[in-house]
């Protein structure tokens, strides 16, 4: 039997702690070279794209594929979400599908968890002031991940190019984390200056963070740019940071944050300190001094989707949630 899980059912079993554990474990397996993860496969439709992301982690007994479609005009033309995703979890033993589940919520949480892994290993443990740029789905997930690994953060400065998005976001965050101050600011510069951690999670095509805004000891968590057409960091940021970490080097140099600086001759693969998996697995150190300016550039990996999906399947079976479909 195949277990089918709707988004509401996924939400019943998956929280940030579980997503973080799955993502961190996936990074560890990647750092130990114990995964199989071919490059993403793209199908280009007239109005969008379909992306297939398969992965297998033998030590975690997790295998499967995420299928995600991105059709920007969906809301207007068909009253559908712009991004839709499904994850199929397979048995490594016999190949049979074990589960088919909504992948949209999983993608949101696993991306927040990935940012949190970077914050855990690369930011100062005494970080108290954070700047957040971007208040969409990822803004919420990134704060959830942040507060899991840095629960003593005292202040989060909130910025978005849509001012109306700020009050409801702050209201929601204050309800979730009453001991933390959430403060609206009027620019990305104000969010960045004096911040110990800067989180960017926008679809911006134009870079908006400058290197001169970063203080000693800052950590930049760059989440939003996941295609060549998106870019959040000016080249000056790439020059300013003293430690550059990515999730997967081949993907990192496809997205705008690194692709453009590479074209300019500012950075190449040899300037990357590590992939995150190498740090999580203990093969390389994370932050080693309080004054380092660190950068984690996330692009999103299939091991994160499959690892989190396998965890959702495990929890759903245990709690007897979902609908069984015939093979």
HUSUL-V72468 format. One record per backbone hydrogen bond with DSSP energy under -0.5 kcal/mol. CO is the residue of the C=O (numbers start at 0). NH is the residue of the N-H. If there is no record, write none. Layout:
co & nh
CO & NH
CO & NH
//
This chain:
co & nh
1 & 3
1 & 324
2 & 99
3 & 322
4 & 101
5 & 9
6 & 10
7 & 11
8 & 12
9 & 12
9 & 13
12 & 14
14 & 18
15 & 19
16 & 20
17 & 21
18 & 22
19 & 23
20 & 24
21 & 25
22 & 26
23 & 27
24 & 28
25 & 29
26 & 30
27 & 31
28 & 33
29 & 32
35 & 55
40 & 51
42 & 44
42 & 49
47 & 44
48 & 69
49 & 42
50 & 67
51 & 40
52 & 65
54 & 63
55 & 35
56 & 59
56 & 60
56 & 61
57 & 60
61 & 56
62 & 89
63 & 54
64 & 87
65 & 52
65 & 67
66 & 85
67 & 50
68 & 70
68 & 83
69 & 48
70 & 73
72 & 76
73 & 77
73 & 78
73 & 79
81 & 70
83 & 68
84 & 102
84 & 103
85 & 66
86 & 88
86 & 100
87 & 64
88 & 97
88 & 98
89 & 62
89 & 91
90 & 94
95 & 90
97 & 2
98 & 88
99 & 4
100 & 86
102 & 106
103 & 107
104 & 108
105 & 109
106 & 110
107 & 111
108 & 112
109 & 113
110 & 114
111 & 115
112 & 116
113 & 117
114 & 118
115 & 119
116 & 120
117 & 121
118 & 122
120 & 286
123 & 126
127 & 153
127 & 154
128 & 195
128 & 196
129 & 156
130 & 198
131 & 133
131 & 158
132 & 200
135 & 139
136 & 140
137 & 141
138 & 142
139 & 143
140 & 144
141 & 145
142 & 146
143 & 147
144 & 148
145 & 149
149 & 152
153 & 180
154 & 129
155 & 182
156 & 131
157 & 184
158 & 133
160 & 162
161 & 164
162 & 165
162 & 166
163 & 167
164 & 168
165 & 169
166 & 170
167 & 171
168 & 172
169 & 173
170 & 174
171 & 175
172 & 176
176 & 179
180 & 155
180 & 182
182 & 157
186 & 190
187 & 191
188 & 192
191 & 194
195 & 218
196 & 130
197 & 199
197 & 220
198 & 132
199 & 222
199 & 223
203 & 230
208 & 233
209 & 212
210 & 213
214 & 217
217 & 293
218 & 197
218 & 220
219 & 221
219 & 295
220 & 199
220 & 222
221 & 297
223 & 225
226 & 229
226 & 255
229 & 255
231 & 207
231 & 208
233 & 236
233 & 237
234 & 238
235 & 239
236 & 240
242 & 244
242 & 294
243 & 272
243 & 273
244 & 296
245 & 275
247 & 250
247 & 251
248 & 252
250 & 253
250 & 254
254 & 257
254 & 258
255 & 259
257 & 261
258 & 262
259 & 263
260 & 265
260 & 266
261 & 264
267 & 270
268 & 271
270 & 272
273 & 245
274 & 277
274 & 278
275 & 279
276 & 280
277 & 282
277 & 283
278 & 281
288 & 291
290 & 216
291 & 293
292 & 241
292 & 242
293 & 219
294 & 244
294 & 296
295 & 221
295 & 297
296 & 246
300 & 303
300 & 304
301 & 305
302 & 306
303 & 307
304 & 308
305 & 309
306 & 310
307 & 311
308 & 312
309 & 313
310 & 314
311 & 315
312 & 316
313 & 317
314 & 318
315 & 319
315 & 320
316 & 319
322 & 3
324 & 1
//
